[in-house]
Amino acid sequence: MSNWKSKAIENLRRHVKNGTVRWTTKATREFTVLGLTEPAAFEIVESLNVEDLVGCIISETSGEELHVFKTLLDELMLYVKVAFRAECVV
């Protein structure tokens, strides 16, 4: 297991546990379109694991590093991008 991946997962889980995960407007709109509630979206984020973490990209908008996860919801592939700040932004 890649050390950076395990650290990213630990960081993500810490933010979920501490209640410091914040949703972007885009993420909120997208999980609403999928018929998901905020608690259901949190469950998806909580369930992310090292195997779901596919890499990092640099945001064209903010210039910050985003950790990219791919996970299945039923038969739909979800791409979850996470920015770690003082808060965790999804």
C-alpha positions as CSV (number, residue, x, y, z in Angstrom):
1,M,0.0,0.0,0.0
2,S,1.4,3.4,-0.9
3,N,2.3,5.5,2.1
4,W,0.7,8.7,0.6
5,K,-2.5,6.8,0.0
6,S,-2.8,5.5,3.5
7,K,-2.0,9.0,4.9
8,A,-4.7,10.5,2.7
9,I,-7.3,7.9,3.9
10,E,-6.3,8.6,7.6
11,N,-6.7,12.3,6.9
12,L,-10.1,11.8,5.3
13,R,-11.3,9.6,8.1
14,R,-10.1,12.1,10.7
15,H,-12.0,14.9,9.0
16,V,-15.2,12.8,8.8
17,K,-14.8,11.8,12.5
18,N,-14.2,15.5,13.6
19,G,-17.1,16.8,11.5
20,T,-14.8,19.0,9.4
21,V,-16.0,17.8,5.9
22,R,-17.6,20.5,3.8
23,W,-19.4,20.1,0.5
24,T,-18.8,22.4,-2.5
25,T,-21.9,23.7,-4.2
26,K,-21.2,21.4,-7.2
27,A,-20.9,18.3,-4.9
28,T,-24.2,19.2,-3.2
29,R,-25.9,19.7,-6.5
30,E,-24.5,16.4,-7.9
31,F,-25.5,14.2,-4.9
32,T,-28.9,15.8,-4.9
33,V,-29.4,15.0,-8.6
34,L,-28.5,11.4,-7.8
35,G,-31.2,11.3,-5.2
36,L,-28.8,11.1,-2.3
37,T,-29.2,12.9,1.0
38,E,-26.3,14.5,2.8
39,P,-26.1,11.6,5.3
40,A,-25.9,9.2,2.4
41,A,-23.2,11.2,0.8
42,F,-21.2,11.1,4.1
43,E,-21.6,7.3,4.1
44,I,-20.0,7.2,0.6
45,V,-17.1,9.4,1.8
46,E,-16.7,7.3,4.9
47,S,-16.5,4.1,2.9
48,L,-13.7,5.3,0.6
49,N,-10.6,3.2,0.9
50,V,-7.0,3.0,-0.4
51,E,-8.1,1.0,-3.4
52,D,-10.6,3.8,-4.4
53,L,-7.9,6.4,-4.4
54,V,-6.7,6.6,-8.0
55,G,-4.4,9.7,-7.9
56,C,-4.1,13.4,-7.5
57,I,-4.8,16.3,-9.8
58,I,-4.3,20.0,-9.6
59,S,-7.5,22.0,-9.7
60,E,-7.6,24.4,-12.7
61,T,-9.8,26.7,-10.7
62,S,-8.0,26.9,-7.3
63,G,-4.6,25.5,-8.1
64,E,-4.9,23.2,-5.1
65,E,-4.2,19.4,-5.0
66,L,-7.3,17.2,-5.2
67,H,-7.2,13.6,-4.2
68,V,-9.4,11.6,-6.7
69,F,-11.4,8.6,-5.7
70,K,-13.4,6.3,-7.9
71,T,-16.1,4.2,-6.3
72,L,-19.3,2.4,-7.4
73,L,-22.8,3.3,-6.2
74,D,-24.9,0.5,-7.4
75,E,-23.8,0.3,-11.0
76,L,-22.8,4.0,-11.3
77,M,-19.2,5.0,-11.1
78,L,-18.7,8.0,-8.9
79,Y,-15.6,10.3,-9.0
80,V,-15.0,12.0,-5.6
81,K,-12.5,14.8,-5.5
82,V,-11.2,15.8,-2.0
83,A,-9.2,18.9,-1.1
84,F,-7.5,18.8,2.3
85,R,-7.4,22.2,4.0
86,A,-8.1,23.1,7.6
87,E,-11.4,21.5,6.7
88,C,-11.9,18.7,4.2
89,V,-13.8,19.8,1.1
90,V,-15.6,17.4,-1.2
